[in-house]
Amino acid sequence: MESVTELVKRYYTTVDAGDAGATSALFAAEGRYDRPGYPTMIGTQITDFYHGERVIEAGAHSLTEILVDGDRASSRGVFTGRLKDGTETSVGFADFFLFDTEGLIAERTTYFYQAAV
């Protein structure tokens, strides 16, 4: 199995390439994804998200940090890109991952650096 750091980097490589199939394949069959503005996605709901519901049209994640503790990792950085409505965006983010024994994402939680409260 790849190192947890490499697994995290592979996630961002596939999502930035716009490869919805490869990105959703990184999640375990019963994987969970929590993201602000969406109910918790499980299993095929994650695939549906990457194949159409995701509001991002194109862009890239610039990672500033990846921290690893066993099968868990956190990452932070800035996403810069274009939304499907044509809006350009640049937003800080933090992600938290849990990988299973096969190197698939069992859990992912995303937070964005935007005023909410």
C-alpha positions as CSV (number, residue, x, y, z in Angstrom):
1,M,0.0,0.0,0.0
2,E,1.2,3.5,-0.7
3,S,2.1,5.7,2.2
4,V,-0.8,7.7,3.6
5,T,0.9,10.9,2.4
6,E,0.9,9.5,-1.2
7,L,-2.7,8.4,-0.8
8,V,-3.7,12.0,0.1
9,K,-1.7,13.4,-2.8
10,R,-3.3,10.9,-5.2
11,Y,-6.8,12.1,-4.1
12,Y,-5.9,15.7,-5.1
13,T,-4.3,14.7,-8.4
14,T,-7.4,12.8,-9.5
15,V,-9.9,15.4,-8.4
16,D,-7.8,18.3,-10.0
17,A,-7.6,16.3,-13.3
18,G,-11.4,16.3,-13.4
19,D,-11.4,12.5,-13.4
20,A,-14.7,11.7,-11.5
21,G,-14.4,8.0,-12.0
22,A,-10.8,7.8,-10.6
23,T,-11.7,10.1,-7.7
24,S,-14.8,8.2,-6.6
25,A,-12.9,4.9,-7.0
26,L,-10.6,6.2,-4.2
27,F,-13.4,5.8,-1.7
28,A,-14.3,2.5,0.0
29,A,-17.7,1.0,-1.0
30,E,-19.3,2.3,2.2
31,G,-17.0,5.3,2.5
32,R,-18.4,8.5,4.1
33,Y,-17.9,12.1,3.0
34,D,-19.0,15.1,5.1
35,R,-18.9,18.5,3.3
36,P,-20.5,21.8,4.3
37,G,-23.8,22.3,2.5
38,Y,-24.5,18.6,1.8
39,P,-25.9,15.8,3.8
40,T,-23.4,13.1,4.7
41,M,-22.6,11.2,1.5
42,I,-22.2,7.4,1.7
43,G,-21.1,4.9,-0.9
44,T,-22.7,5.6,-4.3
45,Q,-23.8,9.1,-3.2
46,I,-20.1,10.0,-3.3
47,T,-19.9,8.8,-6.9
48,D,-23.0,10.8,-7.8
49,F,-21.4,13.9,-6.2
50,Y,-18.2,13.7,-8.3
51,H,-20.1,12.8,-11.5
52,G,-22.5,15.8,-11.4
53,E,-23.5,17.4,-8.1
54,R,-20.1,19.0,-7.4
55,V,-20.4,22.7,-8.0
56,I,-16.7,23.0,-9.2
57,E,-16.1,22.9,-12.9
58,A,-12.3,23.1,-12.8
59,G,-9.4,24.1,-10.6
60,A,-6.5,23.0,-8.5
61,H,-5.7,22.4,-4.9
62,S,-2.4,23.9,-3.6
63,L,-1.4,21.9,-0.5
64,T,0.5,23.7,2.2
65,E,0.5,20.9,4.8
66,I,-0.2,17.2,5.2
67,L,-0.1,15.7,8.7
68,V,-0.2,11.9,9.1
69,D,-1.0,9.8,12.2
70,G,-1.3,6.1,11.4
71,D,-4.2,5.6,9.0
72,R,-5.4,9.2,9.4
73,A,-4.3,12.3,7.6
74,S,-5.2,16.0,7.6
75,S,-4.4,18.4,4.9
76,R,-4.8,22.1,4.3
77,G,-4.3,24.5,1.5
78,V,-6.0,26.7,-1.1
79,F,-8.4,25.7,-3.9
80,T,-8.4,28.1,-6.9
81,G,-10.7,27.5,-9.8
82,R,-14.1,28.0,-11.5
83,L,-17.5,27.0,-10.4
84,K,-20.1,25.6,-12.8
85,D,-21.9,29.0,-12.8
86,G,-18.8,30.6,-14.1
87,T,-17.7,32.2,-10.9
88,E,-14.0,32.3,-10.2
89,T,-13.1,31.2,-6.6
90,S,-10.1,30.9,-4.3
91,V,-10.8,29.4,-0.9
92,G,-8.8,27.9,1.9
93,F,-9.7,24.4,3.0
94,A,-8.8,21.7,5.5
95,D,-9.5,18.0,4.9
96,F,-9.5,15.1,7.3
97,F,-9.1,11.5,5.9
98,L,-9.3,8.0,7.4
99,F,-8.0,5.2,5.2
100,D,-8.9,1.6,5.4
101,T,-6.5,-1.3,5.2
102,E,-6.7,-1.4,1.4
103,G,-5.7,2.3,1.1
104,L,-9.2,3.5,0.3
105,I,-10.9,6.5,1.9
106,A,-13.2,5.3,4.6
107,E,-14.0,8.8,5.8
108,R,-13.4,12.3,4.6
109,T,-14.4,15.6,6.1
110,T,-13.9,18.9,4.5
111,Y,-14.0,22.4,6.0
112,F,-13.7,25.7,4.1
113,Y,-12.3,29.0,5.3
114,Q,-15.3,31.2,4.7
115,A,-17.3,33.3,7.1
116,A,-20.4,31.4,8.2
117,V,-21.1,32.6,11.8
